[in-house]
């Protein structure tokens, strides 16, 4: 009997995995679209149909989303190491199935909050897993490009859906039209993930065999948490910068529509502003992702955080559509410089044996920023007004960028 041929090891790189990588980019765009279906519509829905003020609405639904997504990010990394990437991705889409119906037929605000808990679980499982799978496939040389493509797809979908849902709400009302689009995204995303996505855990295992340090590969989860959160300078710097970055996004999501409405802007113009920031963020990552592969991670992170701080200061001072649009472009550009670069830096440092868990811990801190932003901005806005809340967050963002400058080392071996 002839001997069986030796199994072929998985190949790393974007070119050799182009079909699966492209499919995962499309799936992440659908994940972003589900998130974008709320960006323009939910705060006006709270005010007009449930008679809540904008601050309370932002505090409750974004806080619920942020806490749930942050916690789920952590478990997504751990579960994907234990059971594989694809089952976690499919589970994330299954959790999303009831969300549009819960919002469309919600008889009280508690249903909206519950839907956002499910949205946090969905985003934590599905978005985290697409990130981990792309890191598995890309190999070490082009991870900045891989993360740029992943995050660009997600946030361009957020922007496009925020714009479309604003127009749908203006033409057809706040419910149900905007959320029927989310239902379509969920159906397509679930089908693609269940039928066409292939498992990528083997790629990470193969890469682990090419890296030295068996002890590092066998690190326990509690050690991964400690290393990523505070022990390792680059990983902990990335974690705090990620948290502050998403603190900004939570502020923009919850309070900017209220700020714009108080200036007399209609839903269409509010939708345009809500779309402009993530659109620049998404498109910019197509540039910053590959650029950080060439020029290094640290310069983009420091510069991006300081750009975000400047943009928030302009938001706090401005009172016209044109100035807010300028601030949105600057905020999007700063976020584009930071977002894929932080993920690439984490994957530079973490060993393939515990990289998925490190990404989960990083995303736990990063998306915890949604909850911190909603809580902090809501409290300050109630006490001193929206503009003061935005100014305080601008200062925190500048401090975060300076901390990265002082503590983080360059992680990419160019």
Buried (B, 14 or more C-beta within 10 A) or exposed (E): EEEEEEEEEBEBBBEEBEEBBEBBBBBBBBBBBBBBBBBBBBBBBBBEBBEBBBBBBBBBBBBBBBBBBBBBBBBBBBBBBEEBBBBBBBBBBBBBBBBBBBBBEBEEBEBBBBBBBBBBBBBBBBBBBBBBBBBBBBBBBBBBBBBBBBBBBBBBBBBBBBBBBBBBBBEEBBBBBBBBBBBEBBBBBBEBBEEEBBBBBBBBBBBBEEEEEEEBBEBEBEBBBBBBBEEBBBBBBBBBBBBBBBBBBBBBBBBBBBBBBEEEBEBBBBBBBBBBBBBBBBBBBBBBBBBBBEBBBBBBBBBBBBBBBBBBBBBBEBEEBEEBBBBBBBBBBBBBBBBBBBBBBBBBBBBBBBBBBBBBBBBBBBBBBBBBBBBBBBEBBBEEBBBBBBBBBBEBBBEBBBBBBEEBEBBBEE
